[in-house]
Amino acid sequence: MAYPNPHFPPQPTTSVPMPAVPTTVIGPQFCAPYPVDLAVVKKVMTIADGNFVVTDVNGNVVFKVKGSLMTLRDRRVLLDAAGHPLVTLRRKMMTAHDRWQAFRGESTDDKDLIFSLKRSSLIQFKTKLDVFLANNTREDICDFKVKGSWFERSCVVYAGESNNIVAQMHKKHTVQSILIGKDHFMVTVYPNIDYAFIVALIVILDEINDDAREE
């Protein structure tokens, strides 16, 4: 029996199509039977204590992201609210399509691989990324696809090659966020979709686009 997550009280039903079975990637505790809205705050200047904080609509911290001091640009760790590592995100070196891999906990062993992500093509004017779950070794068809404009914070996550939306981002500008050097945006995760997985995708998106700005 699934118990509701205390961070997210049940919300009114909507016309959002719900998968019949929860789509668990990182853990079943991150799948809610209703839409989940998360606020993502990127601290522009902070490195030591992590540069991402993810909260629910009431401001309660749900996830944090920290970098490795040894490899600040090539590894990120997604933590839960208590600081326990959920996923390690690592850039795979020497790959043409900018591939990232996600592993359970703080592991980087192949046996702990959860998913991998790569650009759909080398030259891109808009974001287009393919996501493959660990058991999809042939990678003929992606399990999820990310499309949109990262600059506008308007990326959408789709299930496979379909038009079925599982999550979408939208920018949230406030005077305070501009003054204190923070990038603040929202993501809506659709019912029965693993919201920790969606946050992991956003962290990788940010890294890929930071690199693109520096090229």
CORTA-V171069 format. One record per residue. N is the residue number from 1. PHI is phi in degrees with one decimal (none if undefined). PSI is psi in whole degrees, 0 to 359 (NA if undefined). Layout:
BEGIN
N/PHI/PSI ; N/PHI/PSI
END
This chain:
BEGIN
1/none/131 ; 2/-88.3/134 ; 3/-102.4/143 ; 4/-64.6/145 ; 5/-72.3/130 ; 6/-63.6/338 ; 7/-69.8/333 ; 8/-127.3/99 ; 9/-64.0/150 ; 10/-54.1/138 ; 11/-111.9/162 ; 12/-57.1/147 ; 13/-66.4/147 ; 14/-126.5/180 ; 15/-86.3/8 ; 16/-64.0/129 ; 17/-67.4/134 ; 18/-107.5/130 ; 19/-59.6/142 ; 20/-64.2/326 ; 21/-120.8/135 ; 22/-55.3/136 ; 23/-90.9/95 ; 24/-94.6/126 ; 25/-116.6/311 ; 26/-99.0/320 ; 27/-175.3/145 ; 28/-63.8/337 ; 29/-68.9/348 ; 30/-101.7/14 ; 31/-110.8/119 ; 32/-111.0/147 ; 33/-80.3/17 ; 34/-144.8/164 ; 35/-63.0/141 ; 36/-117.6/124 ; 37/-101.3/127 ; 38/-122.0/143 ; 39/-102.9/128 ; 40/-110.1/121 ; 41/-114.5/119 ; 42/-101.7/120 ; 43/-85.3/116 ; 44/-66.7/322 ; 45/-99.3/349 ; 46/-93.9/134 ; 47/-121.3/316 ; 48/-57.3/314 ; 49/-104.3/22 ; 50/94.3/148 ; 51/-111.0/6 ; 52/-129.3/138 ; 53/-131.4/133 ; 54/-118.3/126 ; 55/-123.3/164 ; 56/-83.2/183 ; 57/-67.7/344 ; 58/-94.8/4 ; 59/88.0/5 ; 60/-77.8/132 ; 61/-67.7/130 ; 62/-109.4/318 ; 63/-139.5/155 ; 64/-133.0/157 ; 65/-127.5/132 ; 66/-126.9/157 ; 67/-102.2/162 ; 68/-82.4/133 ; 69/-64.1/331 ; 70/-78.0/325 ; 71/-134.1/72 ; 72/-58.5/323 ; 73/-91.3/344 ; 74/-112.5/2 ; 75/-149.0/136 ; 76/-133.7/148 ; 77/-122.2/126 ; 78/-90.5/123 ; 79/-110.9/151 ; 80/-81.4/182 ; 81/-60.5/331 ; 82/-85.1/357 ; 83/92.7/9 ; 84/-81.5/132 ; 85/-69.2/128 ; 86/-100.2/314 ; 87/-144.6/139 ; 88/-105.1/126 ; 89/-105.3/124 ; 90/-132.8/133 ; 91/-75.1/133 ; 92/-87.8/117 ; 93/-70.4/155 ; 94/60.4/39 ; 95/-120.8/137 ; 96/-69.5/329 ; 97/-98.6/23 ; 98/56.1/63 ; 99/-89.2/136 ; 100/-118.7/152 ; 101/-126.9/148 ; 102/-119.8/131 ; 103/-124.2/155 ; 104/-68.1/141 ; 105/56.7/228 ; 106/-105.4/15 ; 107/-75.8/156 ; 108/-132.3/24 ; 109/-81.5/144 ; 110/-57.7/327 ; 111/-66.8/342 ; 112/-102.5/10 ; 113/-64.3/134 ; 114/-103.2/310 ; 115/-158.2/165 ; 116/-131.3/159 ; 117/-139.4/141 ; 118/-147.1/160 ; 119/-67.4/144 ; 120/-69.1/330 ; 121/-149.0/161 ; 122/-68.5/317 ; 123/-103.3/120 ; 124/-136.3/134 ; 125/-99.4/337 ; 126/-128.5/155 ; 127/-64.3/132 ; 128/-151.6/109 ; 129/-125.7/144 ; 130/-106.6/136 ; 131/-117.6/130 ; 132/-122.5/126 ; 133/-70.7/160 ; 134/-59.2/326 ; 135/-80.4/355 ; 136/-92.1/72 ; 137/-75.7/334 ; 138/-76.4/329 ; 139/58.1/33 ; 140/-70.8/318 ; 141/-129.4/133 ; 142/-73.8/155 ; 143/-84.7/329 ; 144/-142.5/156 ; 145/-136.0/140 ; 146/-113.7/126 ; 147/-134.0/156 ; 148/132.0/200 ; 149/-115.7/113 ; 150/-67.0/323 ; 151/-58.2/321 ; 152/-87.5/359 ; 153/54.7/45 ; 154/-123.7/38 ; 155/-78.3/148 ; 156/-126.2/139 ; 157/-105.3/127 ; 158/-112.7/155 ; 159/-81.5/115 ; 160/55.0/221 ; 161/-91.6/11 ; 162/-85.8/179 ; 163/-99.4/14 ; 164/-78.9/115 ; 165/-80.3/134 ; 166/-111.5/340 ; 167/-164.6/152 ; 168/-148.4/146 ; 169/-98.0/153 ; 170/-149.1/141 ; 171/-73.0/147 ; 172/-131.8/100 ; 173/-92.8/131 ; 174/-131.6/155 ; 175/-59.4/319 ; 176/-61.7/317 ; 177/-63.5/325 ; 178/-71.0/318 ; 179/-67.6/323 ; 180/-97.8/12 ; 181/69.6/45 ; 182/-124.6/144 ; 183/-102.3/118 ; 184/-122.4/122 ; 185/-145.6/167 ; 186/-111.8/154 ; 187/-135.2/132 ; 188/-104.1/122 ; 189/-104.3/128 ; 190/-72.8/162 ; 191/-55.9/143 ; 192/65.3/18 ; 193/-107.7/137 ; 194/-66.3/106 ; 195/-75.9/338 ; 196/-66.5/321 ; 197/-61.3/316 ; 198/-63.5/319 ; 199/-63.1/319 ; 200/-59.5/319 ; 201/-61.3/319 ; 202/-63.8/320 ; 203/-61.9/316 ; 204/-65.6/318 ; 205/-54.4/315 ; 206/-61.8/317 ; 207/-63.4/315 ; 208/-60.8/318 ; 209/-77.2/331 ; 210/-61.5/317 ; 211/-62.9/319 ; 212/-63.1/324 ; 213/-69.5/334 ; 214/-87.8/348 ; 215/-75.0/NA
END
